Structure formats: structure tokens, C-alpha cells
């Protein structure tokens, strides 16, 4: 598996762990300074988001990935994932089409 394929697999795992509410799995693939910026503009630390994931504030049921593009430049990678996500939260119940942009650094 090349570097681009590994990044694509990490994105798939990220959504699997979100759906499964597997915070230990998320910890394996996230950095300590991970944060999530919601489409509402709210920014949450990893601990804040995990609390919402575990207490039912955020519920994800499926994620179908239309495209996962990984671009590598030296020791930095950029990934753009386009996914259709079924969610149910305190805020909404819907099917969303998400564009996720991630910047990754080699460790």
C-alpha cells in the first residue's frame, strides 16, 4: 500500500470509528492537538468532541465516500474526502454531503 492509499484508508477508518463510537480507535489515528470544526463553525477539542460522541450528542450511522484525494508534498500531506453521511444529533437528523480537508504531518 503506498502513502496515498494509507491516507485514504485512515479516512475510512476515521468514519468507521465515528460510527462505532470507538474513541480508542480515534486516538490511534488522531494527534493530541486534533480539533474538529463543525459546519456550524463551532470548533471542538478532541476531548470535547469525544464527550459529545459518547453521550449521544453526535450520532453517525453511515458514511459513503464518493472520493478521497490524498496529495503528498515532502513530509506534509493534504487529504480531501467527499462523503455522504447519515447523522442524528441534538441539532439535526439528516443526510449530509461533507467535504473534509485534513492536513497531516509525518511523525
C-alpha positions as CSV (number, residue, x, y, z in Angstrom):
1,X,0.0,0.0,0.0
2,X,1.5,3.4,-1.0
3,X,1.3,6.5,1.1
4,X,-1.8,7.9,-0.7
5,X,-3.6,4.6,-0.2
6,X,-2.7,4.6,3.5
7,X,-4.1,8.1,4.0
8,X,-7.3,7.1,2.2
9,X,-7.6,4.1,4.5
10,X,-7.1,6.3,7.6
11,X,-10.0,8.4,6.4
12,X,-12.2,5.3,6.0
13,X,-11.1,4.2,9.5
14,X,-11.9,7.6,10.9
15,X,-15.5,7.3,9.8
16,X,-15.8,3.7,10.9
17,X,-14.6,4.7,14.4
18,X,-17.0,7.7,14.4
19,X,-19.9,5.4,13.5
20,X,-18.8,2.8,16.1
21,X,-18.2,5.5,18.7
22,X,-14.7,3.9,19.1
23,X,-12.7,6.6,20.9
24,X,-9.7,4.3,21.4
25,X,-9.6,3.8,17.6
26,X,-9.9,7.5,17.0
27,X,-7.0,8.1,19.5
28,X,-4.8,5.7,17.4
29,X,-5.2,7.9,14.3
30,X,-5.5,11.4,15.7
31,X,-2.8,13.7,17.1
32,X,-3.0,15.2,20.6
33,X,-3.9,18.6,19.1
34,X,-6.7,17.3,16.9
35,X,-9.7,19.5,16.7
36,X,-13.0,19.4,14.8
37,X,-14.5,22.4,13.2
38,X,-18.2,21.7,12.6
39,X,-20.1,23.1,9.6
40,X,-21.8,25.5,12.1
41,X,-18.3,27.0,12.7
42,X,-18.1,25.5,16.2
43,X,-14.5,24.3,17.0
44,X,-14.1,21.5,19.5
45,X,-11.1,19.9,21.0
46,X,-10.7,16.1,20.7
47,X,-11.9,15.7,24.3
48,X,-15.0,17.9,23.8
49,X,-15.9,16.1,20.6
50,X,-15.4,12.6,22.1
51,X,-17.7,13.6,25.0
52,X,-20.4,14.5,22.6
53,X,-19.9,11.3,20.6
54,X,-20.1,9.1,23.7
55,X,-23.1,10.9,25.3
56,X,-25.2,10.8,22.2
57,X,-25.0,14.4,21.2
58,X,-23.4,13.2,17.9
59,X,-24.5,10.0,16.2
60,X,-23.3,8.8,12.9
61,X,-24.9,5.8,11.2
62,X,-23.2,5.5,7.8
63,X,-20.6,7.2,5.6
64,X,-20.4,6.6,1.9
65,X,-17.2,8.0,0.3
66,X,-17.6,9.5,-3.2
67,X,-13.9,10.5,-3.3
68,X,-10.8,10.6,-1.1
69,X,-8.0,12.5,-2.6
70,X,-4.5,12.5,-1.0
71,X,-1.7,14.8,-2.0
72,X,1.8,14.5,-0.6
73,X,4.4,17.2,-0.6
74,X,7.5,16.2,1.4
75,X,6.6,15.3,4.9
76,X,3.2,17.0,4.7
77,X,0.0,15.6,3.1
78,X,-3.3,17.1,2.4
79,X,-6.4,15.0,2.1
80,X,-9.9,15.9,0.8
81,X,-12.7,13.5,1.4
82,X,-16.2,13.9,0.0
83,X,-18.7,11.7,1.9
84,X,-22.4,11.3,2.3
85,X,-23.1,10.9,6.0
86,X,-26.2,9.9,7.8
87,X,-26.3,11.6,11.2
88,X,-28.7,12.2,14.1
89,X,-27.6,14.7,16.7
90,X,-29.2,17.2,19.1
91,X,-29.0,19.7,16.2
92,X,-30.3,17.8,13.2
93,X,-31.3,14.5,11.6
94,X,-30.2,14.3,8.0
95,X,-28.1,13.0,5.3
96,X,-25.1,15.4,4.7
97,X,-22.6,15.7,2.0
98,X,-19.3,16.6,3.6
99,X,-16.1,17.9,2.2
100,X,-13.3,17.1,4.7
101,X,-10.0,18.8,4.5
102,X,-7.2,17.4,6.6
103,X,-3.5,18.3,6.9
104,X,-1.2,15.5,8.0
105,X,2.4,15.6,9.1
106,X,4.8,12.7,9.2
107,X,5.7,11.6,12.8
